[in-house]
């Protein structure tokens, strides 16, 4: 099932988790302005992952910011959080108002086009507060985002639009995997910001 709509979805999942989708929390001009600013001001670095003992450098770029110099380890690599920028603090404040959750960190991803994506995974590292909300902004190109239930293998898909916010809460990470599939049809870049709550 592929969803692409303009109204808020209170829960995208049929069971075992809560995923809220809020389209256009930013106007198109606001989203475009944030994209341009973040594209040039964020300290982007190519991401690294360890697969079968081999370190692989991805085309996708990432950055990690937070309240403190939190160490975040995933895919076999560790990142140290940088201090917040003014733009990130504004987006964090808006995400907290919309979701009612608290965040102390943000992982940013820069996808240059549809050839770059993410395979199946869940954000359930021990350094993250269990069942805390993760709020995900999308800026730039619209991209398909897919959830897969760990046991039933049921798939739920949605198009993440420019200026939208997706929030994953409760037992979502324990019961569902998610991915950003590659697509040759997507030729424009996308910035994704995922605000998180680290264990302090």
C-alpha positions in Angstrom: 0.0 0.0 0.0 1.5 3.3 -1.1 0.2 6.5 0.5 0.7 10.0 -0.8 -1.6 12.5 0.7 -1.9 16.1 2.1 -3.6 15.3 5.4 -2.1 14.3 8.7 -2.0 10.6 9.3 -2.3 9.8 13.0 -1.0 6.3 12.6 0.4 4.8 9.4 0.9 1.4 10.9 -1.9 -1.2 11.4 -0.3 -2.6 14.6 2.7 -2.8 16.9 3.9 0.8 16.7 2.9 4.4 16.0 4.0 6.4 12.9 2.5 9.9 12.5 2.9 11.7 9.2 2.4 15.5 8.9 2.7 16.9 5.4 3.7 20.5 4.9 4.7 21.4 8.4 7.0 23.8 6.5 5.7 25.8 3.5 7.4 25.1 0.2 9.4 28.3 0.4 10.4 27.6 4.0 11.5 24.0 3.2 13.5 25.2 0.1 15.2 27.9 2.2 16.1 25.4 4.9 17.4 23.0 2.3 19.7 25.6 0.7 21.0 26.7 4.1 21.6 23.3 5.4 23.2 22.1 2.2 25.9 24.7 2.5 26.3 25.2 6.3 26.2 21.7 7.7 29.5 19.8 8.1 28.7 17.0 5.8 30.9 13.9 5.6 30.6 10.7 3.6 29.1 8.0 5.8 30.9 4.8 6.6 29.6 1.3 7.3 31.3 -1.9 8.1 30.0 -4.9 6.1 31.6 -8.4 6.8 34.6 -6.7 8.3 35.1 -4.3 5.4 34.8 -0.6 5.8 32.8 1.0 3.0 32.5 4.7 2.3 29.0 5.7 1.0 28.1 8.4 -1.5 25.5 9.5 0.9 26.7 12.2 3.4 25.8 12.5 7.0 26.2 14.9 10.0 25.6 14.4 13.7 24.6 17.3 16.1 23.4 17.5 19.7 23.1 19.1 23.1 26.5 17.5 24.0 29.2 15.7 22.2 27.2 12.4 22.2 28.9 9.4 20.7 26.6 7.6 18.4 27.6 4.2 17.1 25.7 2.4 14.2 26.8 0.2 11.3 30.2 -0.3 13.0 31.2 3.3 13.1 31.1 6.0 15.8 30.3 9.7 15.4 30.7 12.6 17.9 28.0 15.2 18.0 28.7 18.8 16.9 27.1 21.8 18.6 23.7 22.9 17.3 23.3 25.5 14.6 20.6 28.1 14.7 18.6 26.4 11.9 18.7 23.0 13.6 17.5 24.5 16.9 14.5 26.1 15.1 13.6 22.8 13.5 14.1 20.9 16.8 11.8 23.4 18.5 9.1 22.9 15.8 9.4 19.1 16.0 9.0 19.2 19.7 5.9 21.3 19.5 4.3 19.1 16.8 5.1 15.7 18.5 5.1 16.7 22.2 8.4 14.8 22.5 11.8 16.0 23.6 15.0 15.7 21.5 18.6 16.2 22.3 20.3 15.2 19.0 19.9 15.1 15.3 21.3 12.8 12.6 21.2 14.4 9.1 21.4 12.6 5.8 22.2 14.1 2.4 21.1 12.0 -0.6 22.3 13.5 -3.9 19.8 11.6 -6.0 17.7 8.4 -6.1 20.8 6.2 -6.6 21.5 6.7 -2.9 19.2 5.1 -0.3 19.1 3.0 2.9 18.5 -0.7 3.3 16.3 -2.3 5.9 17.1 -1.3 9.5 15.7 0.0 12.7 16.9 2.8 15.0 17.2 0.7 18.1 20.8 1.3 19.3 21.4 1.1 23.0 22.5 4.7 23.1 18.9 5.8 22.1 16.2 6.1 24.8 14.0 3.0 24.3 10.6 3.8 22.6 11.4 7.5 22.4 10.0 9.4 19.5 12.2 10.0 16.4 11.0 12.9 14.3 12.1 13.0 10.7 12.0 16.0 8.4 12.2 15.7 4.6 13.6 18.5 2.5 14.0 18.5 -1.2 13.1 15.6 -3.5 10.1 13.5 -2.5 11.2 9.9 -1.7 9.4 6.6 -1.1 9.8 5.3 2.5 8.8 1.8 3.4 8.1 -0.1 6.7 8.2 -3.9 7.0 6.9 -5.8 10.0 9.6 -8.1 11.5 7.3 -11.1 11.8 4.4 -10.8 9.3 6.6 -9.1 6.6 3.7 -6.7 5.8 4.9 -3.6 3.9 3.6 -0.1 4.3 4.9 2.7 2.0 4.5 6.4 1.9 5.9 9.3 -0.1 7.8 11.7 2.1 7.2 15.1 0.7 9.3 18.3 0.8 8.5 20.1 4.1 6.9 17.1 5.8 7.5 15.5 9.2 7.3 11.8 10.0 7.4 10.7 13.7 8.1 7.1 14.8 7.1 6.3 18.4 6.4 3.6 20.9 7.3 0.0 19.8 7.8 0.9 16.2 11.6 0.3 16.2 11.1 -3.1 18.0 8.5 -4.4 15.6 9.2 -2.7 12.2 12.1 -2.2 9.9 12.2 0.7 7.6 14.1 1.6 4.4 14.6 4.3 1.8 14.6 2.4 -1.6 16.8 3.6 -4.4 15.1 4.9 -7.5 16.5 6.0 -10.9 13.5 8.2 -11.3 14.7 10.6 -8.6 17.2 13.0 -9.9 17.1 15.8 -7.3 18.8 15.8 -3.8 17.1 15.3 -0.5 18.1 16.2 3.0 16.6 14.2 5.9 16.9 15.3 9.5 16.1 12.8 12.3 15.7 14.3 15.7 16.4 11.7 18.5 16.7 11.3 22.3 20.0 10.0 23.4 20.6 8.3 26.8 22.3 11.0 29.0 
